[in-house]
Amino acid sequence: MEIHEGGCLCGAVRFKTQGQLRELIFCHCSQCRKQTGLYYAATNVLDSRMDVQGADEITWYHSSRSAKRGFCRHCGSALFWKADGLDYTSILAGTFDGPTGLEPGYHIFCADKGDFYDIHDDLPRFAEASQ
């Protein structure tokens, strides 16, 4: 079984996942840009296959009516995105330690993309959420 570990910049939050991770989704929505300065590159894992140490150090911000974003309350590292009612959590790819083997999948919310960069790959693109 695949095991992946990661955490925030200061080390107050650490996580371990078990099992295969989903391909990366690149989200170009304005919320992701405002939180990270560019866009999200995220995978996900079933909640039952993720263990978080330092969970009390995570601040959850409800960025919409149906989802929240988790970040370290000490160093501000963006870590997670969680839709209400779903049994999985999205994890920002840059928070994993070492090699991940993650593969790029597709781009979402391209219609909301910042005007200061271009997408230069041949991955599928969706104007809003994926179909």
C-alpha positions in Angstrom: 0.0 0.0 0.0 1.3 3.5 -0.9 2.1 5.7 2.0 2.7 9.4 1.6 3.6 12.0 4.3 3.7 15.7 4.4 2.9 18.8 6.5 3.1 22.5 6.8 6.1 24.8 6.7 6.7 25.0 10.5 5.9 21.3 11.2 2.9 22.0 13.6 0.7 19.9 11.2 1.8 16.6 9.8 -0.2 14.1 7.8 0.1 10.5 6.5 -2.0 9.0 3.7 -2.5 5.4 2.8 -3.4 4.2 -0.7 -3.2 5.6 -4.2 -3.6 9.3 -4.6 -5.8 10.9 -7.3 -4.2 12.6 -10.3 -3.5 16.3 -9.7 -6.2 18.9 -10.5 -5.0 22.4 -11.1 -7.6 24.9 -10.0 -7.4 28.4 -11.3 -10.4 30.0 -9.4 -10.0 33.4 -7.8 -10.2 31.8 -4.3 -7.3 29.5 -4.9 -5.3 32.3 -6.4 -6.0 34.6 -3.4 -5.1 31.9 -0.9 -1.8 30.7 -2.5 -0.8 33.5 -4.9 -1.2 31.4 -8.0 -3.3 28.2 -8.4 -4.0 25.0 -6.5 -2.4 21.8 -7.5 -4.2 19.2 -5.4 -4.8 15.5 -5.1 -7.2 13.9 -2.7 -7.6 10.9 -0.3 -10.5 9.3 1.5 -10.7 10.7 5.0 -10.5 7.2 6.4 -7.1 6.8 4.8 -5.5 10.0 6.2 -4.1 10.6 9.7 -3.4 14.1 10.8 -1.2 15.0 13.7 -1.6 18.5 15.0 -5.2 18.8 13.7 -5.9 21.3 16.4 -3.3 23.6 14.8 -5.4 23.8 11.6 -7.7 26.7 11.0 -10.6 26.0 8.7 -12.0 28.9 6.7 -15.4 28.4 5.0 -14.6 30.1 1.7 -18.0 29.2 0.2 -21.4 27.8 1.2 -20.2 24.3 0.5 -16.5 24.1 1.1 -13.7 25.1 3.5 -10.0 25.5 3.3 -7.6 24.3 6.0 -4.3 26.0 6.8 -1.7 26.0 9.6 -2.6 28.6 12.2 1.1 29.2 12.9 2.9 29.5 9.6 -0.2 30.0 7.3 0.6 27.0 5.0 -2.4 26.2 2.8 -2.9 22.4 3.3 -6.4 21.2 2.6 -9.7 21.8 0.7 -12.8 20.0 1.9 -16.3 20.0 0.4 -19.1 19.7 2.9 -20.6 16.2 3.1 -17.9 14.4 1.1 -15.8 11.6 2.5 -12.5 12.8 1.1 -10.1 15.8 1.5 -8.1 17.5 -1.2 -4.4 18.0 -0.2 -2.2 20.6 -1.8 0.5 18.7 -3.8 3.3 21.0 -2.5 2.7 19.9 1.1 4.0 16.3 0.5 7.5 15.3 1.5 9.9 13.9 -1.0 8.9 12.2 -4.3 5.2 11.7 -4.7 4.7 10.0 -8.1 1.8 12.3 -8.6 0.6 12.7 -12.2 -1.0 15.9 -13.7 -4.7 15.4 -14.6 -6.5 18.5 -15.8 -7.2 22.2 -15.2 -10.5 23.6 -13.7 -11.9 27.1 -13.5 -9.8 28.3 -16.5 -12.3 31.0 -17.2 -11.4 32.6 -13.9 -7.6 32.2 -14.4 -5.3 35.2 -13.6 -4.3 37.3 -16.5 -0.6 37.2 -15.5 0.2 33.7 -16.6 -0.7 31.2 -19.4 -1.3 27.5 -19.3 1.4 25.8 -21.4 0.5 22.1 -21.4 -1.9 19.9 -23.3 -4.0 18.7 -20.3 -7.7 19.0 -20.5 -9.2 22.3 -19.5 -12.6 23.2 -18.1 -14.0 26.7 -17.9 -15.5 25.9 -14.5 -15.6 22.7 -12.5 -14.8 19.4 -14.3 -17.7 17.7 -16.1 
